[in-house]
Amino acid sequence: MRAVVCPELGPLEGLVVEERESLVPGEGQVVVDVRAAGVNFVDGLICQGKYQIKPPTPFVPGSEVAGQVSAIGAGVSGFEVGDRVIAFTGFGGFAEQAVVPALSLIPMPDTVDFAQAATLLQSYCTVLFTLTRRTTLSPGEWVLVLGAGGGIGLAATDVATALGGRVIAAASTPDKLEAARAVGAEATIAYEEEDLKVRAREISGGGVDVVVDSVGGRHSEAALRATRQFGRFCVLGFASGPIASIPLNLVLLNNRTVVGVDWGGWTFQDPMDNRALIGELMELVGSARLHPAHPAEYRLSEAAAVMGGLIDRSVGGKAVLVP
Ligand SMILES: NC(=O)c1ccc[n+]([C@@H]2O[C@H](COP(=O)([O-])OP(=O)(O)OC[C@H]3O[C@@H](n4cnc5c(N)ncnc54)[C@H](OP(=O)(O)O)[C@@H]3O)[C@@H](O)[C@H]2O)c1
């Protein structure tokens, strides 16, 4: 089977596609024939050695897949060969096959195809965790989503809309803003050209209730200033690079709250609670209350280019590798 291999942490150009032995499931494991592997911003950071998790090399990147069960190890029940499943692999997803513990397999809802399913876990779980565990969202509240055309941004727009929120999408290009509108954004702000604080206050009639910030940099302070009384500013990431330093008086004013979000860390500390979160997500997807964007599809050999495109901002929306 073919797999994308990262021989050592460093420039993405170093990635290679290798032919490897077919995988055999151990006890409690299942082999999944990967139909699509979700590509996330963080995958590129990991391969470059710029993320807090530094795996031993060589390794196969790719943290989430959708596919079909092709082999079942001893002691596994509840799954059959051919079942359509989603799995969080951690590593090993950018390949024709992935081996995963049966306990981490999730039956794939019929409402999505393999490509959509392969992009659900990381970004949608992060956002559902943000809007239901780290803060709550009441119907009718305004949510300002930064980087709304990216992976987290599209998921935030979709989830916030499903929870009854009214989304203002902020992004850099018309294409990204249009993508956010397609998953539910009610209004848009081209934040490289327009005044983010002024426009967000205008659109929301005084200020937004929640900010979802996975971008960081210069937009963070403007977004915090755009929140109204009791506003919640959720810090998810720093895709633009710089981590904003924000004067704390802005938190005092208007009784605002800054909310840190570390979904990945929480999954290790509270795996059972994460199972419940995934269950809620699958219920929302299965009942068609969420409408995941259809990702752009690439070949395994394009893994480095796609990860590079997410990091240099040239690839927008969701992306998957189709082995
Ligand atoms: N806290 C958590 O638990 C958690 C979980 C998953 C991911 N994350 C983090 O969330 C961040 C976003 O992840 P993602 O998967 O949504 O990434 P993505 O799909 O690449 O989207 C990131 C967005 O950031 C914006 N951006 C602004 N300046 C940028 C720059 N200089 N370079 C790249 N992007 C820039 C881009 O939108 P515009 O072009 O419109 O500005 C882009 O669409 C990452 O930092 C990731 O590590 C955090």
The ligand as an ORCA input file, in Angstrom:
! r2SCAN-3c Opt
* xyz 0 1
  N      -7.464     25.152     19.687
  C      -7.682     23.985     19.111
  O      -8.109     23.040     19.768
  C      -7.416     23.852     17.640
  C      -7.891     22.741     16.923
  C      -7.651     22.668     15.560
  C      -6.915     23.687     14.919
  N      -6.454     24.735     15.664
  C      -5.690     25.833     15.046
  O      -6.554     26.682     14.319
  C      -5.800     27.357     13.317
  C      -6.550     27.302     12.009
  O      -6.630     25.960     11.557
  P      -7.432     25.623     10.220
  O      -7.412     24.146     10.078
  O      -8.698     26.349     10.175
  O      -6.435     26.264      9.132
  P      -6.794     26.785      7.652
  O      -7.850     25.930      7.058
  O      -5.492     26.905      6.948
  O      -7.414     28.240      7.897
  C      -6.677     29.244      8.540
  C      -7.161     30.599      8.061
  O      -6.349     31.577      8.707
  C      -6.292     32.718      7.890
  N      -4.957     33.333      7.862
  C      -4.692     34.639      8.105
  N      -3.401     34.892      7.963
  C      -2.821     33.747      7.616
  C      -1.475     33.401      7.304
  N      -0.475     34.292      7.362
  N      -1.211     32.136      6.973
  C      -2.191     31.209      6.937
  N      -3.507     31.473      7.232
  C      -3.810     32.740      7.553
  C      -6.690     32.296      6.481
  O      -7.892     32.992      6.175
  P      -7.855     34.398      5.419
  O      -6.966     34.234      4.218
  O      -9.257     34.615      5.086
  O      -7.301     35.387      6.409
  C      -6.984     30.813      6.571
  O      -8.149     30.458      5.845
  C      -4.432     26.696     13.280
  O      -3.518     27.526     13.953
  C      -4.640     25.401     14.030
  O      -3.455     24.953     14.637
  C      -6.690     24.834     16.987
*
